Amino acid sequence: MKKSILSIMLLGIVTLLSCQNINAQNDKKGKRPMAKTDAEWKKILTPNQYYIMVERGTEPPFHNEYDENFEKGYYKSAATGEILFRSEDKFDSGTGWPSFVKPADMSKIEIVKDNSYGMSRDEVIEKSTGLHLGHVFDDGPVNRGGKRYCMNSGALIFVKTK
């Protein structure tokens, strides 16, 4: 009896995760003007970028390229080259990931519900592709809007300016 219940629970979890992945795949191929198949992204992105953006992975905190980068410049999408964040909106959140108070242009991103891993979070995706960038939380600096756009360095490319 216990084995049957456990088997049913595991089957339910696998089904749920599969459905989430299928919905994400369909979303990427549907209404997104710059969407590509996973195979096409695999040819364009580095393995780390693919893991983060396509497989919706997360890089380790404090061990990523841009957590401690406070040079003047902007951060563009590793997939499309679109400018997503600016250095003047970056702050040290102490979380180990690059954090911003706002995107450079809200029309370039989209916030979608992420119910993976038993949590409910707001995922930040690139609007034109549907690819994962990170998450947004309501624990940012109050005097700067209260948001923390917690991004993965692997989804971004920094361009230094003068």
Residue frames as a rotation matrix with the C-alpha (Angstrom) as fourth column:
MET 1
0.566 0.824 0.000 0.00
0.824 -0.566 0.000 0.00
0.000 0.000 -1.000 0.00
LYS 2
0.498 -0.463 -0.733 2.77
0.117 -0.802 0.586 2.46
-0.859 -0.377 -0.345 0.96
LYS 3
-0.593 -0.754 0.283 4.68
0.353 0.072 0.933 1.60
-0.723 0.653 0.223 -2.23
SER 4
-0.137 0.640 0.756 1.57
0.987 0.023 0.160 2.23
0.084 0.768 -0.635 -4.33
ILE 5
0.815 0.444 -0.371 0.99
0.510 -0.855 0.096 5.64
-0.275 -0.267 -0.924 -2.76
LEU 6
0.102 -0.878 -0.467 4.65
0.019 -0.468 0.884 6.55
-0.995 -0.099 -0.031 -3.18
SER 7
-0.613 -0.305 0.728 4.57
0.663 0.302 0.685 5.43
-0.430 0.903 0.017 -6.83
ILE 8
0.319 0.822 0.471 1.46
0.938 -0.345 -0.033 7.51
0.135 0.453 -0.881 -7.52
MET 9
0.754 -0.095 -0.650 3.02
0.223 -0.894 0.389 10.55
-0.618 -0.439 -0.653 -5.86
LEU 10
-0.308 -0.949 -0.069 6.23
0.138 -0.117 0.984 10.19
-0.941 0.293 0.167 -7.89
LEU 11
-0.413 0.244 0.877 4.26
0.904 0.225 0.363 9.76
-0.109 0.943 -0.314 -11.09
GLY 12
0.681 0.730 -0.052 2.29
0.728 -0.683 -0.052 12.92
-0.073 -0.003 -0.997 -10.29
ILE 13
0.435 -0.609 -0.663 5.47
0.017 -0.731 0.682 14.92
-0.900 -0.308 -0.308 -9.68
VAL 14
-0.605 -0.678 0.418 7.09
0.390 0.205 0.898 13.70
-0.694 0.706 0.141 -12.90
THR 15
-0.043 0.696 0.717 3.90
0.997 -0.015 0.074 14.52
0.062 0.718 -0.693 -14.84
LEU 16
0.803 0.354 -0.479 3.73
0.452 -0.886 0.103 18.01
-0.388 -0.299 -0.872 -13.33
LEU 17
0.025 -0.890 -0.455 7.37
-0.058 -0.456 0.888 18.75
-0.998 0.004 -0.064 -14.16
SER 18
-0.614 -0.211 0.761 6.92
0.669 0.373 0.643 17.40
-0.420 0.903 -0.088 -17.69
CYS 19
0.378 0.847 0.373 3.87
0.925 -0.356 -0.131 19.58
0.022 0.395 -0.918 -18.24
GLN 20
0.659 -0.207 -0.723 5.77
0.113 -0.923 0.368 22.65
-0.743 -0.324 -0.585 -17.04
ASN 21
-0.431 -0.902 -0.004 8.60
0.060 -0.033 0.998 21.87
-0.900 0.430 0.068 -19.47
ILE 22
-0.406 0.360 0.840 6.19
0.904 0.294 0.311 21.23
-0.135 0.885 -0.445 -22.38
ASN 23
0.705 0.697 -0.134 4.37
0.682 -0.717 -0.143 24.50
-0.195 0.009 -0.981 -21.66
ALA 24
0.320 -0.680 -0.659 7.69
-0.091 -0.715 0.693 26.36
-0.943 -0.162 -0.290 -21.57
GLN 25
-0.658 -0.568 0.495 8.72
0.385 0.311 0.869 24.75
-0.647 0.762 0.015 -24.88
ASN 26
-0.003 0.750 0.661 5.41
1.000 -0.003 0.008 25.59
0.008 0.661 -0.750 -26.55
ASP 27
0.757 0.260 -0.599 5.62
0.378 -0.922 0.078 29.14
-0.532 -0.286 -0.797 -25.23
LYS 28
-0.130 -0.912 -0.388 9.12
-0.042 -0.386 0.921 29.59
-0.991 0.136 0.012 -26.67
LYS 29
-0.782 -0.204 0.589 8.07
0.506 0.345 0.791 28.33
-0.365 0.916 -0.166 -30.12
GLY 30
0.066 0.966 0.250 4.76
0.979 -0.015 -0.201 30.19
-0.191 0.258 -0.947 -30.25
LYS 31
0.834 0.524 0.173 4.28
0.546 -0.829 -0.122 33.93
0.079 0.196 -0.977 -29.80
ARG 32
0.472 -0.730 -0.494 7.91
0.142 -0.490 0.860 34.90
-0.870 -0.476 -0.128 -29.29
PRO 33
0.930 -0.003 -0.368 9.44
-0.345 -0.358 -0.868 36.65
-0.129 0.934 -0.334 -32.35
MET 34
0.125 -0.964 -0.235 13.02
-0.916 -0.021 -0.401 35.53
0.382 0.266 -0.885 -31.63
ALA 35
0.471 0.123 0.874 12.19
-0.614 0.757 0.224 32.04
-0.633 -0.642 0.432 -30.32
LYS 36
-0.172 -0.563 -0.808 14.29
-0.881 0.455 -0.130 29.11
0.441 0.690 -0.575 -31.47
THR 37
0.772 0.330 -0.542 14.23
-0.117 0.913 0.390 25.39
0.624 -0.237 0.744 -30.87
ASP 38
0.835 -0.489 0.253 16.39
-0.222 0.121 0.968 23.97
-0.504 -0.864 -0.007 -28.10
ALA 39
0.437 -0.685 0.582 18.72
0.813 0.579 0.071 22.51
-0.386 0.442 0.810 -30.77
GLU 40
0.465 -0.239 0.853 19.14
0.518 -0.708 -0.480 25.96
0.718 0.665 -0.206 -32.34
TRP 41
0.852 -0.153 0.501 19.89
-0.456 -0.685 0.567 27.56
0.257 -0.712 -0.654 -28.94
LYS 42
0.776 -0.574 0.261 22.40
0.229 0.642 0.732 24.80
-0.588 -0.508 0.630 -28.22
LYS 43
0.317 -0.647 0.693 24.38
0.934 0.085 -0.347 25.89
0.166 0.757 0.632 -31.33
ILE 44
0.400 -0.054 0.915 24.29
0.197 -0.970 -0.143 29.59
0.895 0.237 -0.377 -30.35
LEU 45
0.735 0.005 0.678 24.74
-0.598 -0.466 0.652 29.61
0.320 -0.885 -0.340 -26.56
THR 46
-0.493 -0.869 -0.025 27.63
-0.669 0.398 -0.628 28.32
0.556 -0.293 -0.778 -24.45
PRO 47
-0.381 0.355 -0.854 26.83
0.416 0.891 0.184 25.25
0.826 -0.285 -0.487 -22.30
ASN 48
-0.789 0.068 -0.611 26.44
0.577 -0.260 -0.774 27.49
-0.212 -0.963 0.166 -19.22
GLN 49
-0.801 0.520 -0.297 24.20
-0.561 -0.825 0.069 29.97
-0.209 0.222 0.952 -21.03
TYR 50
-0.425 0.639 -0.641 22.09
-0.367 0.526 0.768 27.09
0.828 0.561 0.011 -22.36
TYR 51
-0.576 0.155 -0.803 21.75
0.670 0.652 -0.355 25.56
0.468 -0.743 -0.479 -18.89
ILE 52
-0.807 0.221 -0.547 20.62
0.298 -0.648 -0.701 28.86
-0.509 -0.729 0.458 -17.38
MET 53
-0.684 0.502 -0.529 18.49
-0.638 -0.763 0.102 30.28
-0.352 0.408 0.842 -20.16
VAL 54
-0.342 0.550 -0.762 16.93
-0.659 0.437 0.612 27.25
0.670 0.711 0.213 -21.87
GLU 55
-0.307 0.171 -0.936 16.93
0.423 0.906 0.027 24.70
0.852 -0.388 -0.351 -19.04
ARG 56
0.514 0.540 0.667 16.05
-0.220 -0.668 0.711 27.44
0.829 -0.512 -0.224 -16.54
GLY 57
0.256 -0.554 -0.792 19.02
0.818 0.561 -0.127 26.68
0.515 -0.616 0.597 -14.32
THR 58
0.969 -0.029 0.247 20.62
-0.157 -0.843 0.515 28.79
0.193 -0.538 -0.821 -11.62
GLU 59
0.147 -0.984 -0.096 24.31
0.078 0.109 -0.991 29.46
0.986 0.138 0.093 -11.21
PRO 60
0.126 -0.131 -0.983 25.92
0.945 0.318 0.078 29.20
0.303 -0.939 0.164 -7.77
PRO 61
0.967 0.213 0.138 25.82
0.157 -0.928 0.338 32.33
0.200 -0.306 -0.931 -5.61
PHE 62
0.695 -0.708 -0.128 29.07
-0.384 -0.516 0.766 34.27
-0.608 -0.483 -0.630 -5.18
HIS 63
-0.338 -0.800 0.496 30.72
0.126 0.483 0.866 32.18
-0.933 0.355 -0.063 -7.94
ASN 64
0.436 0.478 0.763 29.56
0.856 0.043 -0.516 33.96
-0.280 0.877 -0.390 -11.06
GLU 65
-0.234 -0.714 0.660 30.94
0.925 -0.372 -0.074 36.63
0.298 0.593 0.748 -13.33
TYR 66
-0.315 0.139 0.939 28.93
0.254 -0.941 0.224 39.72
0.915 0.309 0.261 -12.43
ASP 67
0.488 0.526 -0.697 28.00
0.794 0.065 0.605 39.52
0.363 -0.848 -0.386 -8.74
GLU 68
0.307 -0.469 -0.828 30.85
0.663 -0.518 0.540 41.84
-0.682 -0.715 0.152 -7.77
ASN 69
-0.523 -0.453 0.722 31.06
0.843 -0.401 0.358 43.82
0.127 0.796 0.592 -11.00
PHE 70
0.390 0.639 -0.663 30.30
0.686 -0.682 -0.254 47.50
-0.615 -0.355 -0.704 -10.39
GLU 71
-0.769 -0.639 -0.009 31.94
0.426 -0.524 0.738 48.99
-0.476 0.563 0.675 -13.46
LYS 72
-0.148 0.699 -0.700 30.00
-0.457 -0.675 -0.579 51.49
-0.877 0.234 0.419 -15.56
GLY 73
-0.937 -0.127 -0.325 28.16
-0.349 0.337 0.874 49.91
-0.001 0.933 -0.360 -18.48
TYR 74
0.081 0.997 -0.008 25.18
-0.989 0.080 -0.122 47.84
-0.121 0.017 0.992 -19.43
TYR 75
-0.651 -0.166 0.740 24.15
-0.246 0.969 0.001 44.18
-0.718 -0.181 -0.672 -19.41
LYS 76
-0.176 0.576 -0.798 22.76
-0.983 -0.062 0.173 42.67
0.050 0.815 0.577 -22.57
SER 77
0.711 0.528 0.465 21.08
-0.527 0.838 -0.145 39.34
-0.466 -0.142 0.873 -23.21
ALA 78
-0.393 -0.855 0.339 23.49
-0.425 0.496 0.757 36.51
-0.816 0.153 -0.558 -23.96
ALA 79
-0.170 0.422 0.890 20.91
0.624 0.745 -0.234 35.20
-0.762 0.516 -0.390 -26.45
THR 80
0.543 0.580 0.607 19.80
0.835 -0.299 -0.462 38.30
-0.086 0.758 -0.647 -28.37
GLY 81
-0.535 -0.801 0.268 22.14
0.801 -0.582 -0.140 41.16
0.268 0.139 0.953 -27.50
GLU 82
0.322 0.730 0.603 19.22
0.333 -0.684 0.650 43.30
0.886 -0.008 -0.463 -26.29
ILE 83
-0.739 -0.524 0.423 20.12
-0.160 -0.473 -0.866 45.70
0.654 -0.708 0.266 -23.47
LEU 84
0.094 0.784 -0.614 18.34
0.504 0.494 0.708 44.42
0.858 -0.376 -0.349 -20.37
PHE 85
0.764 0.098 -0.637 19.96
0.637 -0.266 0.723 46.15
-0.098 -0.959 -0.266 -17.35
ARG 86
0.472 -0.600 0.646 22.23
-0.001 -0.733 -0.680 49.13
0.882 0.320 -0.347 -16.62
SER 87
-0.337 -0.738 -0.584 25.04
0.632 0.283 -0.722 49.42
0.698 -0.612 0.371 -14.10
GLU 88
-0.779 0.044 0.625 23.45
-0.359 -0.849 -0.388 52.47
0.514 -0.527 0.677 -12.43
ASP 89
0.272 0.942 0.196 20.54
-0.822 0.122 0.556 50.22
0.500 -0.313 0.808 -11.43
LYS 90
0.211 -0.306 -0.928 22.76
0.245 0.936 -0.253 47.48
0.946 -0.174 0.273 -9.96
PHE 91
0.325 -0.141 0.935 23.24
-0.855 -0.467 0.227 47.13
0.405 -0.873 -0.272 -6.21
ASP 92
-0.709 -0.611 -0.352 24.98
-0.336 0.731 -0.594 44.79
0.620 -0.302 -0.724 -3.80
SER 93
0.327 0.942 0.072 22.14
-0.619 0.156 0.770 42.64
0.714 -0.296 0.634 -2.46
GLY 94
-0.294 -0.532 0.794 24.46
-0.942 0.302 -0.147 40.35
-0.162 -0.791 -0.590 -0.51
THR 95
0.631 0.663 0.404 22.77
-0.568 0.749 -0.342 37.35
-0.529 -0.013 0.849 -2.15
GLY 96
-0.216 -0.810 0.545 25.66
-0.009 0.560 0.829 36.37
-0.976 0.174 -0.129 -4.42
TRP 97
-0.064 0.232 0.970 23.91
0.969 0.245 0.006 37.17
-0.237 0.941 -0.241 -7.70
PRO 98
-0.958 -0.212 0.194 23.89
0.263 -0.919 0.294 40.38
0.116 0.333 0.936 -9.72
SER 99
-0.127 0.939 -0.320 20.87
0.942 0.012 -0.336 42.36
-0.312 -0.344 -0.886 -8.56
PHE 100
-0.876 -0.063 0.478 19.16
0.306 -0.837 0.453 45.35
0.372 0.543 0.753 -10.12
VAL 101
-0.700 0.651 -0.293 16.37
0.032 -0.382 -0.924 47.67
-0.713 -0.656 0.247 -8.96
LYS 102
0.476 0.850 -0.226 14.79
-0.263 -0.108 -0.959 47.72
-0.839 0.516 0.172 -12.43
PRO 103
0.149 -0.379 0.913 15.34
0.854 0.516 0.074 46.61
-0.499 0.769 0.400 -16.01
ALA 104
-0.826 -0.493 -0.273 16.65
0.260 -0.763 0.592 49.05
-0.500 0.418 0.759 -18.61
ASP 105
-0.638 0.674 -0.373 13.40
-0.740 -0.402 0.540 48.69
0.214 0.620 0.755 -20.55
MET 106
-0.380 0.560 0.736 10.35
-0.505 0.542 -0.672 46.87
-0.775 -0.627 0.077 -19.13
SER 107
0.576 0.659 -0.483 9.21
-0.752 0.197 -0.629 46.00
-0.319 0.725 0.610 -22.66
LYS 108
-0.078 -0.713 -0.696 12.24
-0.822 0.442 -0.360 43.69
0.564 0.544 -0.621 -23.07
ILE 109
-0.966 -0.259 -0.016 11.31
-0.196 0.766 -0.612 41.40
0.171 -0.588 -0.790 -20.17
GLU 110
0.078 0.992 -0.098 8.26
-0.483 0.124 0.867 39.57
0.872 -0.020 0.488 -18.91
ILE 111
-0.692 -0.184 0.698 7.36
-0.719 0.268 -0.642 38.35
-0.069 -0.946 -0.318 -15.44
VAL 112
0.065 0.690 -0.721 5.79
-0.505 0.646 0.573 34.87
0.861 0.326 0.390 -15.31
LYS 113
0.599 0.216 0.771 4.85
-0.792 0.302 0.530 32.57
-0.119 -0.928 0.352 -12.43
ASP 114
-0.236 -0.706 -0.668 7.45
-0.522 0.672 -0.526 29.93
0.820 0.224 -0.527 -11.58
ASN 115
0.585 0.537 0.608 6.08
-0.806 0.297 0.513 27.14
0.095 -0.790 0.606 -9.39
SER 116
0.370 -0.526 -0.766 9.10
-0.107 0.795 -0.597 24.85
0.923 0.303 0.237 -9.67
TYR 117
-0.568 -0.734 -0.372 10.77
0.188 0.324 -0.927 23.17
0.801 -0.597 -0.046 -6.69
GLY 118
-0.073 0.652 -0.755 7.69
0.944 0.288 0.158 23.56
0.321 -0.701 -0.637 -4.51
MET 119
-0.547 -0.146 -0.824 7.97
0.492 -0.853 -0.175 27.37
-0.678 -0.501 0.539 -4.46
SER 120
0.529 0.651 0.544 5.99
0.847 -0.369 -0.383 30.15
-0.048 0.664 -0.746 -6.06
ARG 121
-0.255 -0.701 -0.666 8.23
0.461 -0.694 0.554 32.86
-0.850 -0.165 0.500 -7.48
ASP 122
0.837 0.415 -0.357 8.14
-0.071 -0.565 -0.822 35.52
-0.543 0.713 -0.444 -10.17
GLU 123
0.070 -0.802 0.593 10.45
0.753 0.432 0.496 34.49
-0.654 0.412 0.634 -12.99
VAL 124
0.320 -0.090 -0.943 12.04
-0.474 -0.877 -0.077 37.07
-0.820 0.471 -0.324 -15.27
ILE 125
0.125 -0.253 0.959 12.22
0.730 0.678 0.084 35.98
-0.672 0.690 0.270 -18.89
GLU 126
-0.822 -0.367 -0.435 13.35
-0.066 -0.697 0.714 37.73
-0.565 0.616 0.549 -22.02
LYS 127
0.041 0.984 -0.171 10.13
-0.356 -0.146 -0.923 38.73
-0.934 0.099 0.344 -23.76
SER 128
0.216 0.054 -0.975 11.27
-0.967 -0.127 -0.221 38.13
-0.136 0.990 0.024 -27.35
THR 129
-0.453 -0.507 -0.733 12.58
-0.625 0.767 -0.144 34.61
0.635 0.393 -0.665 -26.69
GLY 130
0.707 0.707 -0.020 10.91
-0.432 0.453 0.780 33.30
0.560 -0.542 0.626 -23.53
LEU 131
0.078 -0.782 -0.619 14.34
0.369 0.599 -0.711 32.42
0.926 -0.173 0.335 -22.14
HIS 132
0.775 0.196 -0.600 15.04
0.611 0.006 0.791 32.44
0.159 -0.981 -0.115 -18.39
LEU 133
0.172 -0.711 0.682 17.06
-0.053 -0.698 -0.714 35.31
0.984 0.087 -0.158 -16.91
GLY 134
-0.907 -0.407 -0.105 16.39
0.093 0.049 -0.994 35.07
0.410 -0.912 -0.007 -13.16
HIS 135
-0.026 0.904 -0.428 13.69
0.932 0.177 0.317 36.07
0.362 -0.390 -0.846 -10.66
VAL 136
-0.452 -0.038 0.891 12.30
-0.127 -0.986 -0.106 39.28
0.883 -0.161 0.441 -9.17
PHE 137
-0.222 0.287 -0.932 11.61
0.915 0.392 -0.098 39.73
0.337 -0.874 -0.349 -5.47
ASP 138
0.572 0.545 0.613 10.07
0.267 -0.830 0.489 42.46
0.776 -0.116 -0.620 -3.30
ASP 139
0.768 -0.329 -0.549 13.09
0.579 -0.010 0.816 42.83
-0.274 -0.944 0.183 -1.01
GLY 140
-0.006 -0.764 0.645 15.10
0.842 -0.352 -0.409 45.43
0.539 0.541 0.646 -2.92
PRO 141
-0.862 -0.395 -0.319 16.05
0.505 -0.729 -0.462 48.90
-0.050 -0.559 0.827 -1.69
VAL 142
0.037 0.963 -0.268 12.86
0.894 -0.152 -0.422 50.64
-0.447 -0.224 -0.866 -0.55
ASN 143
0.149 -0.029 -0.988 14.13
-0.015 -1.000 0.027 54.07
-0.989 0.011 -0.150 -1.61
ARG 144
-0.698 -0.408 -0.588 14.66
-0.588 -0.140 0.796 52.71
-0.408 0.902 -0.142 -5.17
GLY 145
-0.214 0.746 -0.631 11.32
-0.870 0.148 0.470 50.98
0.444 0.650 0.617 -5.74
GLY 146
0.092 0.253 0.963 11.65
-0.870 0.491 -0.046 47.92
-0.484 -0.834 0.265 -3.47
LYS 147
0.958 0.253 -0.135 12.35
-0.285 0.796 -0.534 45.40
-0.028 0.550 0.835 -6.23
ARG 148
-0.064 -0.973 0.224 15.34
-0.633 0.213 0.744 43.06
-0.772 -0.094 -0.629 -6.58
TYR 149
0.848 0.195 -0.494 15.82
-0.524 0.457 -0.719 41.69
0.086 0.868 0.490 -10.05
CYS 150
0.196 -0.743 0.639 18.08
-0.534 0.466 0.705 38.77
-0.822 -0.480 -0.306 -9.20
MET 151
0.758 0.086 -0.646 19.74
-0.650 0.168 -0.741 37.73
0.045 0.982 0.184 -12.44
ASN 152
0.669 -0.591 0.450 22.07
0.437 0.803 0.405 34.95
-0.601 -0.074 0.796 -13.51
SER 153
0.038 -0.755 -0.655 25.39
-0.458 -0.596 0.660 36.25
-0.888 0.275 -0.368 -14.84
GLY 154
-0.678 -0.370 0.635 25.31
0.244 0.702 0.669 33.45
-0.693 0.609 -0.386 -17.42
ALA 155
0.219 0.830 0.514 22.24
0.901 0.031 -0.433 34.99
-0.376 0.558 -0.740 -19.05
LEU 156
0.928 0.118 -0.353 23.98
0.069 -0.986 -0.149 38.35
-0.366 0.114 -0.924 -19.45
ILE 157
0.109 -0.918 0.382 26.95
0.964 0.004 -0.265 39.89
0.242 0.397 0.885 -21.23
PHE 158
0.531 0.013 -0.847 28.45
0.485 -0.824 0.291 43.04
-0.695 -0.566 -0.444 -19.70
VAL 159
0.261 -0.432 0.863 29.55
0.817 -0.377 -0.436 45.88
0.514 0.819 0.255 -21.97
LYS 160
-0.071 -0.412 -0.908 31.77
0.834 -0.524 0.173 48.45
-0.547 -0.745 0.381 -20.29
THR 161
0.584 0.225 0.780 31.23
0.629 -0.733 -0.259 52.13
0.514 0.642 -0.569 -21.11
LYS 162
-0.507 -0.831 0.229 33.24
0.539 -0.513 -0.668 55.24
0.672 -0.216 0.708 -20.28
